[in-house]
Amino acid sequence: MDTMHETEPAVAAAVLSRRARGAAGSVAVAVALAVSELVAGLLSGVPSLVSGVATFVIDIVPKPIKDWAIRTFGIYDKLALAIGIVVVAIVIGGLVRRRWAPAVFFGFGAMAALATARSPQVTIAPALVNGGISALAGVGALAFLRADRVETDTERRKFLFQAGSLLALAGVVAAGGRYLGERARQMLARREEVVLPIPRESAAPVLPVNDFQVENLAPIVVPNDRFYRIDTAPFNPPQVDLSTWELKVTGMVDRPISIGYDALLEMPLVERYITLSCVSNEVGGRLVGNALWLGYPLADLLNRAGVQAGAEQIVGRSVDGFTVGFPVEAAFDGREALLAVGMNGEPLPFDHGFPARLVVSGLYGYVSATKWLSEIELTTWDGFDAYWIPRGWAKEAPIKTQSRVDTPRGGSWGAGIVPVAGVAWAPNRGISRVEVRVDGGPWAEAELSEPLSKDAWVQWKFAWDASPGDHVLQVRATDGDGVVQDEIERRPAPDGATGYHTIGIQIV
């Protein structure tokens, strides 16, 4: 009995030590990741370890998993990926034995650096420096915590204080690194110094007939800070030095062109209302928006270069290597296609492609809307497949006619007249009619806002005399060519979702 009682403290001490070692490993990983954010903020153009790994995962993950992530997390899918990487890394850190910790830390740092260096904007040396410094920070944090000496309650309290302090410090360091990186990017790009010129052709202002101002209804022009963002560079947006940036027009042209930013602003620019949509947008989804774009007509730019006979595809290249591809005809068939420099009255926001991007009416963004544009190449249709094509998406991707119910959404509503409202879009074709159906009954025509252009979405509203009970609302649109929205339910892959937006509403 005495021996049993004597071993209980030893067992308890061993448990404390084991738990402390696991916690120390997790904290050390958090410190390493935070230091990598700081190094990334100090070394211009070098992504953090999390950013590098996340971008690599985006590139290699199978398409079904990407589709699931977009369906589940929507515009927050990249944020969910980053959080997932951090959580997994911290969990793994808690499982690593101390004697293996240096090898694990430096191994992860090296792999993350290699993943980061896949970007054309990043060289391997700075990426390895980031990985090495971050690994040293993790190993140093592990040594500082001395988890193998936690055997009593007093030592446990001291350990918890030290670990908590390190975690708090890691949070501050990570936030500081993010701030420094964003500030460096802004200073390099000099966006704050840009003054947009007066356009050759100004768009008409938005009037009450264009915007119904119904509560919870999407505005006819979506503000920049609310405009959806989908791209392959959410963790480390490209670094653009405005003093050296230029746009090249190359390939099957008679006169290759190189244009600097100042020269671009001196061209006769025009304003156009154009709705953009992501191909991943589900029926009724929010990955769509309308904005006022300022830019130079793409057709005019290509005419300057002289498009050669046989050129069938326009390839847009971003400074980070991302590519799109769409038919040459889209620049010359009368639709709005711009080399855009402004969005809603200000220079393009960083997240939306500053200093210049492509905006092409009627085509999903993944085949047309290159952000951070650096090159336009003319080639044959079979001569090049853009970024998303080998990954299973269609090479030709006109935007489907779609409509959405914005209000009412969810909850319960009182009986009587209930305002039903939403938006509908078919860029390059326009919307001629929107209809609403209740509980599978006859279709009733809704009132449309006055369109800003055939390239912009419209709002619609319908006064529904609602009776108590559970009801189902559906909406469908007819485009300017008289084609009714496709009612067959299809997922976004490979060329855009179809079906009627359907919602359930309870009337009390």
C-alpha positions in Angstrom: 0.0 0.0 0.0 2.8 2.4 0.8 4.4 1.8 -2.5 1.2 2.5 -4.3 0.7 5.8 -2.5 4.3 6.7 -3.3 3.8 6.2 -7.0 0.7 8.4 -7.3 2.7 11.7 -7.2 5.1 10.3 -9.8 2.2 9.4 -12.1 0.6 12.8 -11.6 3.9 14.5 -12.4 4.3 12.4 -15.5 0.8 13.4 -16.7 1.5 17.1 -16.0 4.8 16.8 -17.9 3.2 15.0 -20.9 0.4 17.6 -21.2 2.8 20.4 -20.9 5.0 19.0 -23.7 2.0 18.8 -25.9 0.9 22.3 -25.1 4.5 23.6 -25.6 4.7 22.1 -29.0 1.4 23.8 -30.0 2.5 27.1 -28.7 5.8 26.8 -30.4 4.1 26.3 -33.7 1.9 29.3 -33.1 5.1 31.4 -32.5 6.7 30.1 -35.6 3.7 30.9 -37.8 3.5 34.4 -36.2 7.1 35.1 -36.8 6.7 34.1 -40.5 3.9 36.7 -40.8 6.3 39.3 -39.4 9.2 38.3 -41.7 6.7 38.4 -44.6 5.8 41.9 -43.6 9.4 43.0 -43.4 10.6 41.3 -46.6 8.7 42.8 -49.5 7.1 40.2 -51.7 7.7 37.1 -49.5 4.5 35.4 -48.4 4.2 33.9 -44.9 4.4 30.1 -44.4 0.6 29.9 -44.1 0.1 31.9 -47.3 2.5 29.8 -49.2 1.1 26.5 -48.1 -2.5 27.7 -48.6 -1.7 28.8 -52.2 -0.1 25.5 -52.9 -3.2 23.6 -51.5 -5.5 25.7 -53.7 -3.5 24.7 -56.7 -3.3 20.9 -56.0 -6.6 20.1 -54.2 -9.0 18.1 -56.4 -11.9 19.9 -58.0 -14.7 18.2 -56.0 -13.1 19.4 -52.7 -12.9 22.9 -54.1 -16.5 22.8 -55.1 -17.5 21.6 -51.6 -15.4 24.3 -50.0 -17.1 27.0 -52.1 -20.6 25.6 -51.4 -19.9 25.4 -47.7 -18.0 28.6 -46.9 -18.8 30.8 -49.9 -16.6 33.9 -50.1 -14.9 32.8 -46.8 -13.5 29.6 -48.3 -9.9 30.9 -48.4 -10.2 32.2 -44.8 -11.5 28.7 -43.7 -8.5 27.1 -45.5 -6.0 29.4 -43.7 -7.6 28.7 -40.3 -7.6 25.0 -41.1 -3.9 25.1 -41.9 -3.1 26.9 -38.7 -5.2 24.5 -36.6 -3.7 21.4 -38.2 -0.2 22.8 -37.8 -0.8 23.5 -34.1 -2.3 20.1 -33.5 0.6 18.4 -35.2 3.0 20.5 -33.1 1.3 19.2 -29.9 2.0 15.6 -31.0 5.7 16.0 -31.9 8.2 14.7 -29.4 10.7 17.2 -28.4 13.8 15.4 -29.8 12.1 15.5 -33.2 10.9 19.1 -32.9 13.9 20.8 -34.7 13.7 18.4 -37.7 9.9 18.9 -37.9 10.1 22.7 -37.6 12.9 23.1 -40.2 11.3 20.5 -42.4 8.0 22.4 -42.4 9.8 25.7 -43.0 11.6 24.2 -46.0 8.4 22.7 -47.5 6.5 25.9 -47.0 9.3 27.9 -48.6 9.3 25.7 -51.6 5.5 26.0 -51.9 5.9 29.8 -51.6 8.6 30.0 -54.2 6.3 28.5 -56.8 4.9 32.0 -57.4 6.7 33.9 -60.2 7.0 36.9 -57.9 9.0 35.0 -55.2 12.5 33.7 -55.4 13.6 30.7 -53.3 16.3 32.5 -51.2 14.0 34.9 -49.3 11.4 32.2 -49.0 14.0 29.9 -47.3 15.1 32.8 -45.1 11.5 33.1 -43.9 11.2 29.4 -43.3 14.5 29.2 -41.4 13.8 32.2 -39.2 10.3 30.9 -38.4 11.7 27.5 -37.6 14.3 28.9 -35.3 11.6 30.9 -33.5 9.6 27.8 -33.0 12.5 25.8 -31.6 13.5 28.7 -29.4 9.9 29.0 -28.0 10.0 25.2 -27.3 13.3 25.6 -25.4 12.0 28.6 -23.4 8.9 26.8 -22.1 11.0 23.9 -20.7 7.9 21.7 -20.6 9.9 18.6 -19.4 10.3 20.3 -16.0 6.6 20.8 -15.3 5.9 18.3 -12.5 4.2 20.3 -9.7 1.3 22.6 -9.5 3.6 25.6 -9.0 5.6 24.7 -12.1 2.3 24.2 -14.0 1.1 27.7 -13.2 4.4 29.1 -14.2 4.2 27.2 -17.5 0.7 28.3 -18.2 1.6 31.9 -17.6 4.6 31.7 -20.0 2.7 29.8 -22.6 -0.2 32.3 -22.4 2.2 35.2 -22.7 3.9 33.6 -25.8 0.5 33.1 -27.4 -0.5 36.7 -26.8 2.8 37.9 -28.1 2.4 35.6 -31.2 -1.0 37.2 -31.9 0.5 40.7 -31.7 3.5 39.7 -33.9 1.2 38.1 -36.5 -1.1 41.2 -36.7 1.9 43.5 -36.9 3.4 41.4 -39.7 0.1 41.6 -41.6 -0.1 45.3 -41.1 3.5 45.9 -42.3 3.0 43.8 -45.3 -0.2 45.6 -46.4 1.4 48.9 -45.7 4.4 48.1 -47.8 2.2 46.9 -50.7 0.3 50.2 -50.6 3.4 52.3 -50.5 5.0 50.4 -53.4 1.9 50.6 -55.5 1.4 54.4 -54.7 -2.4 54.0 -55.2 -3.1 56.9 -52.9 -1.3 59.2 -55.3 -3.5 58.3 -58.3 -6.0 60.8 -59.6 -8.3 59.4 -62.2 -8.9 61.5 -65.3 -12.3 62.7 -66.4 -13.7 60.1 -68.7 -14.3 60.7 -72.4 -17.8 59.2 -71.9 -19.4 59.4 -68.5 -22.1 57.0 -67.4 -25.5 58.4 -66.3 -26.0 58.8 -62.6 -28.1 56.4 -60.6 -31.7 57.7 -60.2 -34.6 56.5 -58.1 -36.0 54.7 -61.1 -32.8 52.6 -61.2 -32.7 51.7 -57.5 -35.8 50.7 -55.6 -34.2 51.2 -52.2 -36.1 48.3 -50.7 -34.8 47.1 -47.3 -32.4 44.1 -47.6 -32.4 44.4 -51.4 -28.9 44.5 -53.0 -28.0 48.1 -54.2 -28.0 48.6 -57.9 -24.3 49.5 -57.7 -22.4 47.5 -55.1 -19.9 49.5 -53.0 -16.3 48.4 -53.4 -16.0 47.1 -49.8 -19.0 44.9 -50.3 -18.2 43.6 -53.8 -17.5 39.9 -53.9 -13.9 38.8 -54.3 -12.8 35.4 -55.7 -9.2 34.8 -57.0 -6.2 32.6 -56.5 -4.2 35.1 -54.5 -6.3 35.8 -51.4 -3.4 35.2 -48.9 -0.7 37.2 -50.7 -2.0 39.7 -53.2 0.7 40.6 -55.8 3.2 43.3 -55.1 2.9 45.9 -57.9 5.4 48.7 -58.2 3.5 51.4 -60.1 6.7 53.1 -61.3 7.8 50.0 -63.2 4.4 48.3 -64.0 3.5 48.1 -67.6 1.0 46.2 -69.7 2.2 44.3 -72.8 0.1 43.3 -75.8 1.9 40.4 -77.4 1.4 37.3 -79.6 -0.4 37.3 -82.9 -0.4 41.1 -83.3 1.2 43.3 -85.9 2.5 45.9 -83.5 3.4 44.6 -79.9 2.6 47.3 -77.3 4.0 48.2 -73.9 2.0 50.7 -71.9 2.9 52.3 -68.6 0.3 53.4 -66.0 0.5 57.1 -66.7 0.2 56.5 -70.5 -2.9 54.4 -69.8 -4.6 57.1 -67.8 -4.0 59.5 -70.7 -6.0 57.4 -73.1 -9.7 58.3 -73.8 -11.4 56.4 -71.0 -15.1 55.5 -70.7 -17.4 54.7 -67.8 -19.6 51.6 -68.0 -22.0 49.8 -65.7 -21.1 46.1 -65.9 -22.2 43.1 -63.7 -19.6 40.5 -63.0 -20.4 37.0 -61.7 -18.2 34.1 -60.5 -18.9 30.7 -62.2 -18.9 29.2 -58.7 -22.0 31.2 -57.7 -24.8 28.9 -56.7 -28.4 29.7 -57.7 -29.4 32.5 -55.3 -25.8 33.1 -54.3 -23.9 36.3 -53.6 -20.8 35.8 -55.8 -22.2 38.5 -58.3 -22.2 42.2 -58.3 -22.6 45.4 -60.4 -20.2 48.2 -60.5 -19.3 51.4 -62.4 -16.1 50.7 -64.2 -13.7 53.2 -65.8 -11.4 51.9 -68.5 -10.1 51.9 -72.1 -12.2 49.8 -74.6 -10.4 46.6 -75.2 -11.3 46.7 -78.9 -9.5 50.0 -79.3 -6.4 48.7 -77.6 -6.3 45.6 -79.8 -6.9 47.7 -82.9 -3.8 49.7 -82.0 -1.8 46.5 -81.8 -3.4 45.0 -85.0 -4.9 41.6 -84.5 -3.5 39.1 -87.0 -5.6 36.7 -89.0 -5.9 33.4 -87.3 -5.9 34.9 -83.8 -8.8 33.2 -81.9 -8.1 33.7 -78.2 -7.3 36.6 -75.9 -5.2 35.5 -73.0 -5.0 37.7 -69.9 -2.0 37.3 -67.6 -1.7 38.6 -64.1 1.6 39.6 -62.5 1.3 36.5 -60.3 1.0 34.2 -63.2 -2.8 33.6 -63.2 -4.3 33.4 -66.7 -7.7 33.6 -68.4 -8.7 33.0 -72.0 -11.7 34.1 -74.1 -12.6 34.4 -77.7 -11.3 37.3 -79.7 -14.9 38.0 -80.9 -15.8 39.0 -77.4 -13.7 42.2 -77.8 -15.3 43.1 -81.1 -19.0 41.9 -81.0 -20.3 45.1 -79.5 -20.3 44.0 -75.8 -18.6 46.1 -73.2 -15.0 44.9 -72.8 -12.7 47.2 -70.9 -9.1 47.5 -69.7 -10.4 48.9 -66.4 -8.5 51.3 -64.1 -11.3 52.5 -61.9 -14.2 51.1 -59.9 -17.1 53.1 -58.6 -15.3 56.4 -58.9 -11.9 55.5 -57.5 -8.8 53.7 -58.6 -9.2 50.0 -58.5 -8.9 48.6 -55.0 -5.9 46.4 -54.4 -8.2 43.3 -53.9 -9.9 44.0 -57.2 -6.8 44.3 -59.4 -5.0 47.6 -59.0 -3.5 49.0 -61.2 -5.5 47.5 -64.1 -7.7 44.5 -64.9 -10.0 43.1 -67.6 -13.8 43.5 -67.4 -15.8 41.7 -70.1 -19.5 41.8 -70.1 -21.3 38.4 -70.3 -18.4 36.1 -69.5 -17.8 34.5 -66.1 -14.8 35.9 -64.3 -12.6 32.8 -64.5 -12.4 33.1 -68.3 -12.2 36.9 -68.6 -11.6 39.1 -65.5 -7.9 39.1 -65.0 -6.9 41.2 -62.0 -3.4 42.7 -61.6 -3.1 42.5 -65.3 0.4 42.5 -66.9 0.0 41.0 -70.4 -2.6 40.4 -73.1 -1.6 37.8 -75.6 -3.3 36.9 -78.8 -3.1 33.2 -79.8 -5.2 30.4 -81.3 -8.0 28.7 -79.5 -6.1 25.4 -79.1 -2.8 27.1 -78.5 -3.3 27.8 -74.8 -5.5 26.6 -71.9 -5.9 29.1 -69.1 -5.5 28.4 -65.4 -8.9 26.8 -64.7 -9.4 24.8 -67.9 -7.1 21.9 -67.0 -8.8 21.9 -63.6 -12.1 20.8 -65.2 -13.9 24.0 -66.0 -15.4 24.8 -69.4 -13.3 26.8 -71.8 -16.3 28.8 -73.0 -18.3 30.3 -70.2 -21.1 32.9 -71.0 -22.9 34.0 -67.9 -26.3 32.2 -67.5 -29.5 34.2 -67.1 -30.1 34.3 -63.3 -32.4 35.8 -60.7 -32.4 35.9 -57.0 -34.7 36.7 -54.1 -33.1 39.1 -51.6 -36.2 39.7 -49.4 -38.0 38.1 -47.6 -35.3 35.7 -46.4 -36.0 33.2 -43.6 -37.9 33.8 -40.4 -41.6 34.5 -40.1 -43.6 37.3 -41.6 -47.0 38.8 -40.9 -50.0 38.1 -43.2 -51.0 40.8 -45.7 -48.9 42.5 -48.3 -45.3 41.3 -48.1 -42.7 43.0 -50.4 -40.8 40.5 -52.4 -37.7 41.8 -54.1 -34.4 40.8 -55.6 -32.0 41.2 -58.6 -31.7 39.6 -62.0 -28.9 39.6 -64.5 -27.9 38.5 -68.0 -24.9 40.7 -68.9 -24.7 41.6 -72.6 -28.3 40.6 -73.1 -30.2 42.5 -70.4 -33.3 41.5 -68.6 -36.8 41.9 -70.2 -39.0 40.2 -67.6 -39.0 38.8 -64.0 -41.7 36.6 -62.7 -42.6 35.3 -59.3 -44.5 32.1 -58.4 -46.0 31.1 -55.0 -46.5 27.5 -54.0 -46.1 26.2 -57.6 -49.0 28.4 -58.9 -49.1 30.6 -61.9 -46.3 33.0 -62.7 -46.9 36.7 -61.9 -44.9 39.4 -63.5 -42.7 41.6 -61.2 -41.9 45.3 -61.6 -38.4 46.0 -62.9 -36.1 48.9 -62.2 -35.0 51.0 -65.1 -31.9 49.3 -66.4 -28.6 51.2 -66.2 -27.5 49.2 -69.3 -27.9 45.8 -70.9 -24.7 44.8 -69.2 -25.9 45.6 -65.6 -28.3 43.7 -63.4 -31.7 45.1 -62.6 -33.8 45.1 -59.4 -37.3 43.7 -59.3 -40.1 43.8 -56.8 -43.5 42.2 -56.3 -46.3 42.9 -53.8 -47.4 39.5 -52.4 -50.7 39.2 -50.6 -49.6 36.6 -48.2 -51.9 34.3 -46.2 -50.9 32.4 -43.0 -49.0 29.2 -43.4 -45.8 27.8 -44.9 -45.1 28.9 -48.5 -42.6 28.5 -51.3 -41.5 31.4 -53.5 -39.7 31.0 -56.8 -38.3 33.5 -59.3 -37.3 33.3 -62.9 -36.0 35.9 -65.4 -36.2 36.3 -69.2 -33.3 37.9 -70.9 -33.3 40.6 -73.6 -33.2 37.9 -76.3 -36.5 36.4 -75.0 -34.8 33.3 -73.5 -36.3 32.2 -70.2 -34.0 31.2 -67.4 -33.2 27.5 -67.3 -35.3 25.7 -64.7 -33.2 22.5 -64.6 -31.1 22.4 -61.4 -27.4 22.1 -62.1 -24.3 22.8 -59.9 -21.8 25.4 -60.9 -19.3 23.1 -62.5 -18.3 23.1 -65.3 -19.9 26.3 -66.7 -22.3 27.9 -64.2 -25.3 26.9 -62.1 -28.9 26.8 -63.4 -32.3 26.5 -61.8 -34.9 28.7 -60.1 -34.0 30.4 -56.8 -36.5 28.8 -54.4 -37.1 29.9 -50.8 -39.4 28.8 -48.0 -41.3 31.5 -46.0 -43.6 31.2 -43.0 -46.5 33.6 -42.7 -48.2 34.0 -39.3 
